[in-house]
Amino acid sequence: MVSERTDELYKVLLDRGYPKEFCEEIAFKNMNTDYTATRMLGYLYRVSDPRIENLVDEMLAILSERDAIIQKKEMEHAQTVINEIYRNGL
């Protein structure tokens, strides 16, 4: 199921004249969550006519940031479990 933001991203990319296959790859395979699609839409609304290379660079930066956030949350959870073990024992 495609989210509304992902669908909006796809339409914006098409309207900007990018190739259909490229738009599908960006919107449906890489920026397929509300968070990533919203971030990419923000970029597209700020930058009037980015080259494909710049668009791909921004996509990679957004994905890298998302991965860093996920890793941070996982580490926080692991630390919470460790703290619980220290406090209460096994």
C-alpha positions as CSV (number, residue, x, y, z in Angstrom):
1,M,0.0,0.0,0.0
2,V,1.4,3.4,-1.0
3,S,1.1,6.2,1.4
4,E,-0.4,9.6,0.4
5,R,3.0,11.3,0.9
6,T,4.8,8.7,-1.3
7,D,2.1,9.2,-4.0
8,E,2.4,12.9,-3.7
9,L,6.2,12.7,-4.1
10,Y,5.8,10.5,-7.2
11,K,3.4,13.1,-8.8
12,V,5.7,16.0,-7.9
13,L,8.7,14.3,-9.5
14,L,6.7,13.5,-12.6
15,D,5.4,17.1,-12.8
16,R,9.0,18.3,-12.6
17,G,9.8,16.3,-15.8
18,Y,11.9,13.5,-14.4
19,P,11.8,10.1,-16.2
20,K,8.9,7.9,-15.0
21,E,11.2,5.0,-14.1
22,F,13.4,7.3,-12.0
23,C,10.3,8.7,-10.2
24,E,9.1,5.2,-9.4
25,E,12.6,4.2,-8.1
26,I,12.8,7.3,-5.9
27,A,9.2,7.4,-4.6
28,F,8.2,3.7,-4.3
29,K,11.5,1.9,-3.7
30,N,13.6,4.4,-1.7
31,M,11.4,7.2,-0.3
32,N,8.5,4.9,0.6
33,T,7.8,6.0,4.1
34,D,6.0,9.1,5.3
35,Y,9.1,10.4,6.9
36,T,11.4,10.0,3.9
37,A,8.8,11.2,1.4
38,T,8.0,14.3,3.5
39,R,11.7,15.1,3.8
40,M,12.2,14.7,0.0
41,L,9.1,16.8,-0.7
42,G,10.5,19.6,1.5
43,Y,13.7,19.5,-0.5
44,L,11.8,19.7,-3.8
45,Y,9.7,22.6,-2.6
46,R,12.8,24.5,-1.4
47,V,15.0,23.8,-4.5
48,S,13.2,24.8,-7.7
49,D,14.8,22.6,-10.3
50,P,17.5,20.2,-8.9
51,R,19.5,18.1,-11.3
52,I,19.1,14.3,-11.1
53,E,22.5,14.0,-9.4
54,N,21.5,16.5,-6.7
55,L,18.2,14.7,-6.2
56,V,19.9,11.4,-5.7
57,D,22.4,13.0,-3.3
58,E,19.6,14.4,-1.2
59,M,17.8,11.0,-1.2
60,L,21.0,9.3,0.0
61,A,21.4,11.9,2.7
62,I,17.8,11.4,3.9
63,L,18.2,7.6,3.9
64,S,21.5,8.0,5.8
65,E,19.9,10.2,8.4
66,R,16.9,7.8,8.8
67,D,19.4,4.9,9.3
68,A,21.2,7.0,12.0
69,I,18.0,7.7,13.8
70,I,17.0,4.0,13.7
71,Q,20.4,3.0,15.1
72,K,20.2,5.6,17.8
73,K,16.8,4.3,18.9
74,E,18.1,0.8,18.9
75,M,21.1,1.8,21.1
76,E,18.8,3.7,23.5
77,H,16.6,0.6,23.8
78,A,19.6,-1.6,24.5
79,Q,20.9,0.9,27.1
80,T,17.5,0.9,28.8
81,V,17.6,-2.9,29.0
82,I,21.1,-2.9,30.4
83,N,20.2,-0.3,33.0
84,E,17.2,-2.4,34.0
85,I,19.4,-5.4,34.4
86,Y,21.9,-3.4,36.5
87,R,19.0,-2.1,38.7
88,N,17.1,-5.4,39.1
89,G,19.5,-8.1,38.2
90,L,18.8,-10.9,35.8
